[in-house]
Amino acid sequence: MPMKTNHRFLMSAALAFVAVLGCSSASLAQSDSQNSGTTAKQHKQAASSHKVWTNDDLASVRSPADAYVEAKQQQAGKSGESVQTVSAKQPVASGHKVYPSAALSNPKTPADADRMIAWEERDISGQQDYLASLKKEIDEAPAGERKDRLLEVFQKRQQILADTQNELKNLQAKKQDLVKPPADNNSASSEQPPQ
């Protein structure tokens, strides 16, 4: 009989364990559903608070320099002057000078050519300064990946400098063409009588 008592005791303990487990899982499930409801609300709030930018909103993030450039562009459009010309004449509100765009290959007048040549000369000077500092950094760098990378950059920058120097030579040649008076074919034909 003691065996039956142990068996009953074990059975009642198992049933009690299952009952406790069932209650705790039900309360845990209820807690999870409440938490998931809260999490869903948080996600909805986060989604609704996400900012969608419109063109109207972009005006609020513009800097004073942007407004200045836009005003100059509008003035240039009204007066028929090119935007590049206005930008090159006036300093930007931040104090930095605006240089003409990179379209430096086709001057229309000798003055344009002079301005473009000056631009190229400043560019070449800056590139030479950069190459000198890069060379110094290469000399001081220990052997390894960094030095190899610096040498690679140095070679690429030397090629860019050579290309810029060629552009300068082309601009100087174009300036010479603009300075030369055009050859009159009419004067040559007037000297020779028609036969």
C-alpha positions as CSV (number, residue, x, y, z in Angstrom):
1,M,0.0,0.0,0.0
2,P,2.8,2.4,0.6
3,M,3.5,2.1,-3.1
4,K,0.0,3.4,-4.0
5,T,0.5,6.3,-1.7
6,N,3.7,7.3,-3.3
7,H,2.1,6.8,-6.7
8,R,-0.8,9.0,-5.7
9,F,1.5,11.5,-4.2
10,L,3.5,11.7,-7.4
11,M,0.4,11.9,-9.5
12,S,-1.0,14.7,-7.4
13,A,2.3,16.5,-7.5
14,A,2.5,16.2,-11.3
15,L,-1.1,17.5,-11.6
16,A,-0.3,20.4,-9.3
17,F,2.8,21.1,-11.4
18,V,0.8,21.1,-14.6
19,A,-1.8,23.3,-13.1
20,V,0.8,25.8,-11.9
21,L,2.6,25.7,-15.2
22,G,-0.7,26.3,-17.0
23,C,-1.6,29.3,-14.9
24,S,1.8,30.8,-15.2
25,S,1.9,30.3,-19.0
26,A,-1.6,31.9,-19.2
27,S,-0.5,34.9,-17.2
28,L,2.7,35.1,-19.2
29,A,0.8,35.0,-22.5
30,Q,-1.5,37.7,-21.2
31,S,1.6,39.8,-20.2
32,D,3.1,39.2,-23.6
33,S,0.0,40.3,-25.4
34,Q,-0.1,43.5,-23.3
35,N,3.5,44.1,-24.0
36,S,3.0,43.5,-27.7
37,G,0.1,45.9,-27.7
38,T,2.4,48.5,-26.1
39,T,5.2,47.7,-28.6
40,A,2.8,48.0,-31.5
41,K,1.7,51.4,-30.1
42,Q,5.3,52.4,-29.9
43,H,6.0,51.3,-33.5
44,K,2.9,53.3,-34.7
45,Q,4.1,56.4,-32.8
46,A,7.6,56.0,-34.2
47,A,6.2,55.5,-37.7
48,S,3.9,58.5,-37.4
49,S,6.7,60.7,-36.0
50,H,9.0,59.9,-39.0
51,K,9.6,63.1,-40.9
52,V,8.7,63.2,-44.5
53,W,10.5,66.1,-46.2
54,T,8.7,68.2,-48.7
55,N,10.0,71.1,-50.9
56,D,8.5,73.5,-48.4
57,D,10.6,72.0,-45.6
58,L,13.8,72.2,-47.6
59,A,13.6,76.0,-47.5
60,S,14.1,75.9,-43.7
61,V,17.4,74.0,-44.0
62,R,19.0,76.4,-46.5
63,S,22.0,78.3,-45.4
64,P,22.4,82.1,-46.0
65,A,25.1,81.3,-48.5
66,D,22.5,79.2,-50.5
67,A,20.1,82.1,-50.5
68,Y,22.8,84.5,-51.6
69,V,23.8,82.3,-54.5
70,E,20.2,81.9,-55.6
71,A,19.6,85.7,-55.5
72,K,22.7,86.2,-57.7
73,Q,21.5,83.6,-60.1
74,Q,18.1,85.3,-60.3
75,Q,19.8,88.7,-60.9
76,A,21.9,87.2,-63.6
77,G,18.8,85.7,-65.2
78,K,17.1,89.1,-65.2
79,S,20.0,91.0,-66.6
80,G,21.0,88.4,-69.2
81,E,24.4,88.0,-67.7
82,S,25.8,84.4,-67.2
83,V,25.7,83.0,-63.8
84,Q,29.4,82.2,-64.0
85,T,30.3,85.8,-64.6
86,V,28.3,87.0,-61.6
87,S,29.8,84.3,-59.4
88,A,33.3,85.1,-60.5
89,K,32.8,88.8,-59.8
90,Q,31.2,88.6,-56.3
91,P,32.5,86.9,-53.2
92,V,30.1,84.5,-51.5
93,A,28.6,85.5,-48.2
94,S,30.8,83.1,-46.3
95,G,33.9,85.1,-47.5
96,H,35.1,82.4,-49.9
97,K,35.7,83.5,-53.5
98,V,33.7,81.6,-56.1
99,Y,35.8,80.6,-59.1
100,P,34.3,79.8,-62.5
101,S,33.3,76.3,-63.2
102,A,35.6,73.6,-64.6
103,A,34.6,74.4,-68.1
104,L,38.1,75.9,-68.9
105,S,38.6,74.7,-72.3
106,N,36.9,77.1,-74.7
107,P,37.7,80.8,-74.0
108,K,35.7,83.2,-76.2
109,T,37.9,86.3,-75.6
110,P,41.5,87.0,-74.5
111,A,40.2,88.2,-71.2
112,D,38.4,84.8,-70.7
113,A,41.6,83.1,-71.6
114,D,43.6,85.1,-69.1
115,R,41.1,84.3,-66.4
116,M,41.2,80.6,-67.3
117,I,45.0,80.6,-67.4
118,A,45.1,82.2,-64.0
119,W,42.8,79.5,-62.7
120,E,45.0,76.7,-64.1
121,E,48.1,78.3,-62.7
122,R,46.5,78.4,-59.2
123,D,45.4,74.8,-59.6
124,I,48.9,73.7,-60.7
125,S,50.5,75.6,-57.7
126,G,48.1,73.9,-55.3
127,Q,48.8,70.5,-56.8
128,Q,52.5,71.0,-56.6
129,D,52.2,72.0,-52.9
130,Y,50.1,68.9,-52.3
131,L,52.7,66.7,-54.1
132,A,55.5,68.2,-52.0
133,S,53.7,67.4,-48.7
134,L,52.8,63.9,-50.0
135,K,56.4,63.3,-50.9
136,K,57.5,64.4,-47.3
137,E,54.8,62.0,-45.9
138,I,56.1,59.2,-48.0
139,D,59.7,59.7,-46.9
140,E,58.6,59.7,-43.2
141,A,56.2,56.7,-43.5
142,P,57.5,53.3,-42.5
143,A,57.7,50.5,-45.1
144,G,54.4,48.7,-45.5
145,E,50.9,49.1,-46.8
146,R,50.6,52.7,-45.9
147,K,53.8,53.7,-47.8
148,D,52.6,51.6,-50.8
149,R,49.2,53.3,-50.8
150,L,50.9,56.7,-50.5
151,L,53.2,56.0,-53.5
152,E,50.1,54.9,-55.5
153,V,48.4,58.2,-54.6
154,F,51.5,60.1,-55.5
155,Q,51.7,58.6,-58.9
156,K,48.1,59.3,-59.7
157,R,48.5,62.9,-58.5
158,Q,51.6,63.3,-60.7
159,Q,49.5,62.2,-63.7
160,I,46.7,64.7,-62.8
161,L,49.3,67.5,-62.5
162,A,50.7,66.6,-66.0
163,D,47.2,66.7,-67.4
164,T,46.6,70.1,-65.8
165,Q,49.8,71.4,-67.2
166,N,48.7,70.2,-70.7
167,E,45.4,72.0,-70.2
168,L,47.4,75.2,-69.4
169,K,49.4,74.8,-72.6
170,N,46.3,74.4,-74.6
171,L,44.7,77.5,-73.0
172,Q,47.8,79.5,-73.7
173,A,47.7,78.4,-77.4
174,K,44.0,79.3,-77.6
175,K,44.8,82.7,-76.2
176,Q,47.4,83.3,-78.9
177,D,44.8,82.3,-81.5
178,L,42.4,84.8,-80.0
179,V,45.0,87.6,-79.9
180,K,46.0,87.2,-83.5
181,P,44.0,89.2,-85.9
182,P,42.1,86.9,-88.4
183,A,43.7,86.7,-91.8
184,D,41.7,88.6,-94.3
185,N,41.2,86.5,-97.4
186,N,39.6,89.6,-99.1
187,S,42.9,91.5,-99.1
188,A,44.8,88.7,-100.6
189,S,42.2,88.2,-103.4
190,S,42.1,92.0,-104.1
191,E,45.9,92.1,-104.7
192,Q,45.7,89.6,-107.4
193,P,43.6,90.6,-110.4
194,P,41.2,88.0,-111.7
195,Q,42.4,86.3,-114.8
